[in-house]
Amino acid sequence: MGRKGGSKTLKRKPAPRIWPIHRKEFVWVVKPTPGPHSLESCLPITLLLRDILKVAKTRREAKIITAQGKVYVDGKGRRDDKFPTGLMDVVSLPDLDKHFRILPSHKGLILHLINREEASFKLCRIENKTVVKNGHVQLNLHDGSNVLIKVADPKNPQEDVYNTFDTVKISLPDRQILEHIKIKENDYVIITGGKNMGKYGRIVKIEKVKGKKGKDAIVTVEDDKGNRYQTVMEFVFAIGETKPLISLPEAL
């Protein structure tokens, strides 16, 4: 019988372009395990420790640090050095008293240093929602997790004020909804894909495209300097209404 399942190895040359690695220095690179983020939009913990933060020189050292429970992702200890981290995840190193949020930039994904208070929550975008048993509405979030909303009448769920592409502020690690940001004009947003990846500003205009899905709507974003960028709704992530709920790098 032939081997079943996907490959467990990954060469450096075809690895995602957002990974900060030397392509020709070595042949192999760590392949992330299946998790909350896809291969093309994640950074395994080994790359965070070895190639970005430089707290480990080799993968062996990164494995030891992770196996000792010294790396937390979204408030939960992760002991697998291949665990995939991604957009808006909070990575904490308690021994160093350092916390980081993963944000998009023109180079891909970066680690942005944040304080302990900001590390107590994360922002998640609603990708879909479904009605489940026992009178609940399930919100499917961008990081692969789900949140259940209790409704009194499933046929007329007045408590369900959430829509696709809205953003929810979630506490860590208990994952309770703290705040809700409806996607609309004048919201602060950050662009998560395309040629303008990493740009942020306010939504100036949302233009729905006839005959296409909501994710294809054209969104115009204006930054503090008056520069305007256009992208599609799929690449827009709301981060606040009157002001951003998270700190941002000075230049992305």
Contacts in CASP RR format, 6 or more apart in sequence:
PFRMAT RR
TARGET T0000
AUTHOR 0000-0000-0000
METHOD contacts of the structure
MODEL  1
MGRKGGSKTLKRKPAPRIWPIHRKEFVWVVKPTPGPHSLESCLPITLLLR
DILKVAKTRREAKIITAQGKVYVDGKGRRDDKFPTGLMDVVSLPDLDKHF
RILPSHKGLILHLINREEASFKLCRIENKTVVKNGHVQLNLHDGSNVLIK
VADPKNPQEDVYNTFDTVKISLPDRQILEHIKIKENDYVIITGGKNMGKY
GRIVKIEKVKGKKGKDAIVTVEDDKGNRYQTVMEFVFAIGETKPLISLPE
AL
7 31 0 8 1.000
8 31 0 8 1.000
9 28 0 8 1.000
9 31 0 8 1.000
10 28 0 8 1.000
10 29 0 8 1.000
10 30 0 8 1.000
10 31 0 8 1.000
11 27 0 8 1.000
11 28 0 8 1.000
11 29 0 8 1.000
12 21 0 8 1.000
12 22 0 8 1.000
12 23 0 8 1.000
12 24 0 8 1.000
12 25 0 8 1.000
12 26 0 8 1.000
12 27 0 8 1.000
12 28 0 8 1.000
12 29 0 8 1.000
13 23 0 8 1.000
13 24 0 8 1.000
15 21 0 8 1.000
15 23 0 8 1.000
15 29 0 8 1.000
16 39 0 8 1.000
16 40 0 8 1.000
16 41 0 8 1.000
16 42 0 8 1.000
17 108 0 8 1.000
18 40 0 8 1.000
18 41 0 8 1.000
18 43 0 8 1.000
18 107 0 8 1.000
18 108 0 8 1.000
18 109 0 8 1.000
19 29 0 8 1.000
19 43 0 8 1.000
19 47 0 8 1.000
19 51 0 8 1.000
20 47 0 8 1.000
20 51 0 8 1.000
20 52 0 8 1.000
20 107 0 8 1.000
21 29 0 8 1.000
21 47 0 8 1.000
21 51 0 8 1.000
30 44 0 8 1.000
30 46 0 8 1.000
30 47 0 8 1.000
30 59 0 8 1.000
30 81 0 8 1.000
30 82 0 8 1.000
31 39 0 8 1.000
31 44 0 8 1.000
31 82 0 8 1.000
32 39 0 8 1.000
32 42 0 8 1.000
32 44 0 8 1.000
32 82 0 8 1.000
32 83 0 8 1.000
32 84 0 8 1.000
33 80 0 8 1.000
33 82 0 8 1.000
33 83 0 8 1.000
33 84 0 8 1.000
35 83 0 8 1.000
35 84 0 8 1.000
35 144 0 8 1.000
36 84 0 8 1.000
36 86 0 8 1.000
36 143 0 8 1.000
36 144 0 8 1.000
36 145 0 8 1.000
37 84 0 8 1.000
37 85 0 8 1.000
37 86 0 8 1.000
37 87 0 8 1.000
37 89 0 8 1.000
37 143 0 8 1.000
37 144 0 8 1.000
38 84 0 8 1.000
39 84 0 8 1.000
41 86 0 8 1.000
41 87 0 8 1.000
41 109 0 8 1.000
42 84 0 8 1.000
42 85 0 8 1.000
42 86 0 8 1.000
43 52 0 8 1.000
43 84 0 8 1.000
43 85 0 8 1.000
43 86 0 8 1.000
43 102 0 8 1.000
43 109 0 8 1.000
44 81 0 8 1.000
44 82 0 8 1.000
44 83 0 8 1.000
44 84 0 8 1.000
44 85 0 8 1.000
45 62 0 8 1.000
45 66 0 8 1.000
45 71 0 8 1.000
45 73 0 8 1.000
45 78 0 8 1.000
45 80 0 8 1.000
45 81 0 8 1.000
45 82 0 8 1.000
45 83 0 8 1.000
45 85 0 8 1.000
46 56 0 8 1.000
46 59 0 8 1.000
46 62 0 8 1.000
46 63 0 8 1.000
46 66 0 8 1.000
46 81 0 8 1.000
46 82 0 8 1.000
48 71 0 8 1.000
48 85 0 8 1.000
48 91 0 8 1.000
48 111 0 8 1.000
49 55 0 8 1.000
49 56 0 8 1.000
49 61 0 8 1.000
49 62 0 8 1.000
49 65 0 8 1.000
49 66 0 8 1.000
49 71 0 8 1.000
49 81 0 8 1.000
50 56 0 8 1.000
50 57 0 8 1.000
50 58 0 8 1.000
50 59 0 8 1.000
50 61 0 8 1.000
50 62 0 8 1.000
52 111 0 8 1.000
53 93 0 8 1.000
53 111 0 8 1.000
55 65 0 8 1.000
55 93 0 8 1.000
55 96 0 8 1.000
56 62 0 8 1.000
56 65 0 8 1.000
59 81 0 8 1.000
62 81 0 8 1.000
63 81 0 8 1.000
65 71 0 8 1.000
66 78 0 8 1.000
66 79 0 8 1.000
66 80 0 8 1.000
66 81 0 8 1.000
66 83 0 8 1.000
67 79 0 8 1.000
67 81 0 8 1.000
69 77 0 8 1.000
69 78 0 8 1.000
69 79 0 8 1.000
70 93 0 8 1.000
70 94 0 8 1.000
70 95 0 8 1.000
71 77 0 8 1.000
71 78 0 8 1.000
71 91 0 8 1.000
71 92 0 8 1.000
71 93 0 8 1.000
72 78 0 8 1.000
72 91 0 8 1.000
72 92 0 8 1.000
72 93 0 8 1.000
72 94 0 8 1.000
73 83 0 8 1.000
73 85 0 8 1.000
73 89 0 8 1.000
73 90 0 8 1.000
73 91 0 8 1.000
73 92 0 8 1.000
74 89 0 8 1.000
74 90 0 8 1.000
74 122 0 8 1.000
74 143 0 8 1.000
74 172 0 8 1.000
74 173 0 8 1.000
75 90 0 8 1.000
75 92 0 8 1.000
75 172 0 8 1.000
75 173 0 8 1.000
76 173 0 8 1.000
85 91 0 8 1.000
85 102 0 8 1.000
86 102 0 8 1.000
86 109 0 8 1.000
86 143 0 8 1.000
87 102 0 8 1.000
87 103 0 8 1.000
87 104 0 8 1.000
87 109 0 8 1.000
87 142 0 8 1.000
87 143 0 8 1.000
87 192 0 8 1.000
87 237 0 8 1.000
88 101 0 8 1.000
88 102 0 8 1.000
88 103 0 8 1.000
88 122 0 8 1.000
88 123 0 8 1.000
88 124 0 8 1.000
88 142 0 8 1.000
88 143 0 8 1.000
88 237 0 8 1.000
89 101 0 8 1.000
89 102 0 8 1.000
89 122 0 8 1.000
89 143 0 8 1.000
90 99 0 8 1.000
90 100 0 8 1.000
90 101 0 8 1.000
90 114 0 8 1.000
90 119 0 8 1.000
90 122 0 8 1.000
90 172 0 8 1.000
91 99 0 8 1.000
91 100 0 8 1.000
91 101 0 8 1.000
91 102 0 8 1.000
91 111 0 8 1.000
92 98 0 8 1.000
92 99 0 8 1.000
92 100 0 8 1.000
92 119 0 8 1.000
93 99 0 8 1.000
97 116 0 8 1.000
98 113 0 8 1.000
99 113 0 8 1.000
99 114 0 8 1.000
99 115 0 8 1.000
99 116 0 8 1.000
99 118 0 8 1.000
99 119 0 8 1.000
100 111 0 8 1.000
100 112 0 8 1.000
100 113 0 8 1.000
100 114 0 8 1.000
101 111 0 8 1.000
101 112 0 8 1.000
101 114 0 8 1.000
101 118 0 8 1.000
101 119 0 8 1.000
101 122 0 8 1.000
101 246 0 8 1.000
101 247 0 8 1.000
102 109 0 8 1.000
102 110 0 8 1.000
102 111 0 8 1.000
102 112 0 8 1.000
103 109 0 8 1.000
103 110 0 8 1.000
103 112 0 8 1.000
103 190 0 8 1.000
103 198 0 8 1.000
103 248 0 8 1.000
103 249 0 8 1.000
103 252 0 8 1.000
104 110 0 8 1.000
104 190 0 8 1.000
104 191 0 8 1.000
104 192 0 8 1.000
104 193 0 8 1.000
104 197 0 8 1.000
104 198 0 8 1.000
104 252 0 8 1.000
105 197 0 8 1.000
105 198 0 8 1.000
105 249 0 8 1.000
105 252 0 8 1.000
106 197 0 8 1.000
106 198 0 8 1.000
106 252 0 8 1.000
108 197 0 8 1.000
110 249 0 8 1.000
110 252 0 8 1.000
112 247 0 8 1.000
112 248 0 8 1.000
112 249 0 8 1.000
114 246 0 8 1.000
114 247 0 8 1.000
118 246 0 8 1.000
118 247 0 8 1.000
119 172 0 8 1.000
120 171 0 8 1.000
120 172 0 8 1.000
121 169 0 8 1.000
121 170 0 8 1.000
121 171 0 8 1.000
121 172 0 8 1.000
121 178 0 8 1.000
122 143 0 8 1.000
122 169 0 8 1.000
122 170 0 8 1.000
122 172 0 8 1.000
123 167 0 8 1.000
123 168 0 8 1.000
123 169 0 8 1.000
123 170 0 8 1.000
123 181 0 8 1.000
123 237 0 8 1.000
123 239 0 8 1.000
123 245 0 8 1.000
123 246 0 8 1.000
124 141 0 8 1.000
124 142 0 8 1.000
124 143 0 8 1.000
124 145 0 8 1.000
124 167 0 8 1.000
124 168 0 8 1.000
124 170 0 8 1.000
125 141 0 8 1.000
125 142 0 8 1.000
125 165 0 8 1.000
125 166 0 8 1.000
125 167 0 8 1.000
125 237 0 8 1.000
125 238 0 8 1.000
126 139 0 8 1.000
126 140 0 8 1.000
126 141 0 8 1.000
126 142 0 8 1.000
126 162 0 8 1.000
126 163 0 8 1.000
126 164 0 8 1.000
126 165 0 8 1.000
126 166 0 8 1.000
126 167 0 8 1.000
126 168 0 8 1.000
127 140 0 8 1.000
127 141 0 8 1.000
127 142 0 8 1.000
127 164 0 8 1.000
128 140 0 8 1.000
128 164 0 8 1.000
129 137 0 8 1.000
129 138 0 8 1.000
129 139 0 8 1.000
129 140 0 8 1.000
129 160 0 8 1.000
129 162 0 8 1.000
129 164 0 8 1.000
130 137 0 8 1.000
130 138 0 8 1.000
130 140 0 8 1.000
131 137 0 8 1.000
131 138 0 8 1.000
131 154 0 8 1.000
131 157 0 8 1.000
132 138 0 8 1.000
132 148 0 8 1.000
135 150 0 8 1.000
135 151 0 8 1.000
135 154 0 8 1.000
136 148 0 8 1.000
136 149 0 8 1.000
136 150 0 8 1.000
136 151 0 8 1.000
137 148 0 8 1.000
137 149 0 8 1.000
137 151 0 8 1.000
137 154 0 8 1.000
137 157 0 8 1.000
137 159 0 8 1.000
137 160 0 8 1.000
137 162 0 8 1.000
138 146 0 8 1.000
138 147 0 8 1.000
138 148 0 8 1.000
138 149 0 8 1.000
139 146 0 8 1.000
139 147 0 8 1.000
139 148 0 8 1.000
139 149 0 8 1.000
139 162 0 8 1.000
139 168 0 8 1.000
140 146 0 8 1.000
141 147 0 8 1.000
141 168 0 8 1.000
145 175 0 8 1.000
147 168 0 8 1.000
147 170 0 8 1.000
147 175 0 8 1.000
147 177 0 8 1.000
149 157 0 8 1.000
149 159 0 8 1.000
149 160 0 8 1.000
149 162 0 8 1.000
150 159 0 8 1.000
151 157 0 8 1.000
151 158 0 8 1.000
151 159 0 8 1.000
151 160 0 8 1.000
152 158 0 8 1.000
152 159 0 8 1.000
161 180 0 8 1.000
162 168 0 8 1.000
162 180 0 8 1.000
163 182 0 8 1.000
163 183 0 8 1.000
164 214 0 8 1.000
165 183 0 8 1.000
165 214 0 8 1.000
165 215 0 8 1.000
165 233 0 8 1.000
165 236 0 8 1.000
165 238 0 8 1.000
166 180 0 8 1.000
166 181 0 8 1.000
166 182 0 8 1.000
166 183 0 8 1.000
166 238 0 8 1.000
167 180 0 8 1.000
167 181 0 8 1.000
167 183 0 8 1.000
167 237 0 8 1.000
167 238 0 8 1.000
167 239 0 8 1.000
167 240 0 8 1.000
168 177 0 8 1.000
168 178 0 8 1.000
168 179 0 8 1.000
168 180 0 8 1.000
168 181 0 8 1.000
169 177 0 8 1.000
169 178 0 8 1.000
169 179 0 8 1.000
169 180 0 8 1.000
169 181 0 8 1.000
169 245 0 8 1.000
170 176 0 8 1.000
170 177 0 8 1.000
170 178 0 8 1.000
171 178 0 8 1.000
179 245 0 8 1.000
181 187 0 8 1.000
181 238 0 8 1.000
181 239 0 8 1.000
181 240 0 8 1.000
181 241 0 8 1.000
181 245 0 8 1.000
182 238 0 8 1.000
182 241 0 8 1.000
183 189 0 8 1.000
183 203 0 8 1.000
183 233 0 8 1.000
183 236 0 8 1.000
183 238 0 8 1.000
184 203 0 8 1.000
184 206 0 8 1.000
185 203 0 8 1.000
185 204 0 8 1.000
185 205 0 8 1.000
185 206 0 8 1.000
186 202 0 8 1.000
186 203 0 8 1.000
186 241 0 8 1.000
187 202 0 8 1.000
187 203 0 8 1.000
187 238 0 8 1.000
187 240 0 8 1.000
187 241 0 8 1.000
188 200 0 8 1.000
188 201 0 8 1.000
188 202 0 8 1.000
188 238 0 8 1.000
188 239 0 8 1.000
188 240 0 8 1.000
188 241 0 8 1.000
188 243 0 8 1.000
188 244 0 8 1.000
189 200 0 8 1.000
189 201 0 8 1.000
189 202 0 8 1.000
189 203 0 8 1.000
189 219 0 8 1.000
189 221 0 8 1.000
189 236 0 8 1.000
189 237 0 8 1.000
189 238 0 8 1.000
189 239 0 8 1.000
189 240 0 8 1.000
190 198 0 8 1.000
190 199 0 8 1.000
190 200 0 8 1.000
190 201 0 8 1.000
190 237 0 8 1.000
190 239 0 8 1.000
190 248 0 8 1.000
190 252 0 8 1.000
191 197 0 8 1.000
191 198 0 8 1.000
191 199 0 8 1.000
191 200 0 8 1.000
191 221 0 8 1.000
191 229 0 8 1.000
191 231 0 8 1.000
191 235 0 8 1.000
191 236 0 8 1.000
191 237 0 8 1.000
192 198 0 8 1.000
192 235 0 8 1.000
192 236 0 8 1.000
192 237 0 8 1.000
193 231 0 8 1.000
193 235 0 8 1.000
194 231 0 8 1.000
194 235 0 8 1.000
196 221 0 8 1.000
196 229 0 8 1.000
196 230 0 8 1.000
196 231 0 8 1.000
196 235 0 8 1.000
197 235 0 8 1.000
198 252 0 8 1.000
199 221 0 8 1.000
199 223 0 8 1.000
199 227 0 8 1.000
199 229 0 8 1.000
199 252 0 8 1.000
200 221 0 8 1.000
200 223 0 8 1.000
200 239 0 8 1.000
200 244 0 8 1.000
200 248 0 8 1.000
200 252 0 8 1.000
201 221 0 8 1.000
201 222 0 8 1.000
201 223 0 8 1.000
201 224 0 8 1.000
202 221 0 8 1.000
202 222 0 8 1.000
203 219 0 8 1.000
203 220 0 8 1.000
203 221 0 8 1.000
203 236 0 8 1.000
204 220 0 8 1.000
204 221 0 8 1.000
204 222 0 8 1.000
204 228 0 8 1.000
205 218 0 8 1.000
205 219 0 8 1.000
205 220 0 8 1.000
206 217 0 8 1.000
206 218 0 8 1.000
206 219 0 8 1.000
206 220 0 8 1.000
206 233 0 8 1.000
207 217 0 8 1.000
207 218 0 8 1.000
207 219 0 8 1.000
207 220 0 8 1.000
208 214 0 8 1.000
208 217 0 8 1.000
209 216 0 8 1.000
209 217 0 8 1.000
209 218 0 8 1.000
214 233 0 8 1.000
215 232 0 8 1.000
215 233 0 8 1.000
215 234 0 8 1.000
216 232 0 8 1.000
216 233 0 8 1.000
216 234 0 8 1.000
217 232 0 8 1.000
217 233 0 8 1.000
218 230 0 8 1.000
218 231 0 8 1.000
218 232 0 8 1.000
218 233 0 8 1.000
219 230 0 8 1.000
219 231 0 8 1.000
219 232 0 8 1.000
219 233 0 8 1.000
219 236 0 8 1.000
220 228 0 8 1.000
220 229 0 8 1.000
220 230 0 8 1.000
221 228 0 8 1.000
221 229 0 8 1.000
221 230 0 8 1.000
221 231 0 8 1.000
221 236 0 8 1.000
222 228 0 8 1.000
222 229 0 8 1.000
223 229 0 8 1.000
239 245 0 8 1.000
239 246 0 8 1.000
239 248 0 8 1.000
END
